[in-house]
Amino acid sequence: MMARRKYVVGNWKMNGLSDALGEAQAIFSAAGAHAAVDVAICPPFTLIGAMVAAAPGAAIGGQDCHAAAAGAFTGSVAAPMLADIGASVVIVGHSERREGFGESDADVRAKAEAGLAAGLSVILCVGEPREVRESGGAIDHVLAQVAGSVPDSFDAQRLAIAYEPIWAIGTGLVPTVGDVAAMHGAIRGALSGRFGDAAANMRILYGGSVNGDNAAELLDAGDVDGALVGGASLTSAKFVPIIAAAAALG
Ligand code: 13P
């Protein structure tokens, strides 16, 4: 197994106008001091091109892509289009897409395949709703999502899984470190069962109310290889401490 480098990704969701580019520059500039950590920002589509220009060489990505490479899909953006404007990453299957836009596991898998085919690194999200957590079915729910949405073949360096319990997103609630480790271990086990040794090279990120205060503890949990961060990724003041926490863990 290659050592899994920590990976800290900012998902800006539907936030950010041109005046936010300075924050991205500050984030990538600070990240440069933490060479052991991979850092990416996924801004809205509208900012990707400008962010690539403002932070040359930085890992910048989309928050979604269409499964098709081109076609009559008004309003959608294809993975090759992201690659064409300099993006190197794409998030697929975020719960806000699965729930808000009705994306199925099959849809998410097709999007992941499209991203990989376009040469992008893919971050594939899974996570359970609150009632499933409360009923004790979280691990089964997430492993079913993993089974249904992870493609059959991929370069393990270019496919990361992000575990984001829906009830922890934007709420300030986080699972216990033990629950995070149990879930990540279960995901790793399922990936190992299906893909063998390659699973050891796949990164599994935690997302949901990660901030500068809880990042060190969450990132140190078993099988946690990084963080997918929403609200706390919008400013360098909040995001850089999370990157630094990852760096401190090496
Ligand atoms: P928050 O960090 O704002 O809870 O969002 C998490 C998330 O959904 C990242 O994709």
Residues whose N, C-alpha, C, O or C-beta is under 5 A from the ligand:
A	BS01	13P	N11 A168 I169 G170 T171 G207 G208 S209 V210 L228 V229 G230 G231 A232
